[in-house]
Amino acid sequence: MSFEGKAVYVAIGPSAVERWLDLSTEELRVQVSRLVSARLPGDHAVWQAIRRHPALVPRIRGVLSGLAATAAGSKDEAMQKVWISKARAALDQTAAAPVKAAPKPVVEEVPAEEPEAVIELREPEPQQRQPHRAVPTMLFQEPS
């Protein structure tokens, strides 16, 4: 079934993801292709909505594999593969745990100890540099 010439349009948004569950594979492919091209960050609401649907994630992985296969050999292959790998990473991303403020470390006062013996370090004496040697002149002859 070809969708060329037909207007297959479902909005890309968190609420639209609910409808993606009912789309055919070809229709989902169009939507995922648009999503990949949008290059949304992994913490975007659309990716969060997709990750909430365990049945949708494997379908999208399959579509991404298909997109990678069709991009092979095209002039935009490198760009498409980068976008697809970012989309796969967005699927794998887990919700970040809230960052808790780290407790301040307890600083204990250490009683002063007797200073250790001081060792003197001397700089090595500079070595005398030898003058540069002249490079012998080389003559090249043309073969006769």
Buried (B, 14 or more C-beta within 10 A) or exposed (E): EEEEEEEBEBEBEBEEBEEBEEBEEEBBBBBBBEBBEEEBEBEBEBBBBBBEBEEBBEBBBBBBEBBBEEBEEEEEEEEBBEBBEBBBEBBEBEEEEEEEEEEEEEEEEEEEEEEEEEEEEEEEEEEEEEEEEEEEEEEEEEEE
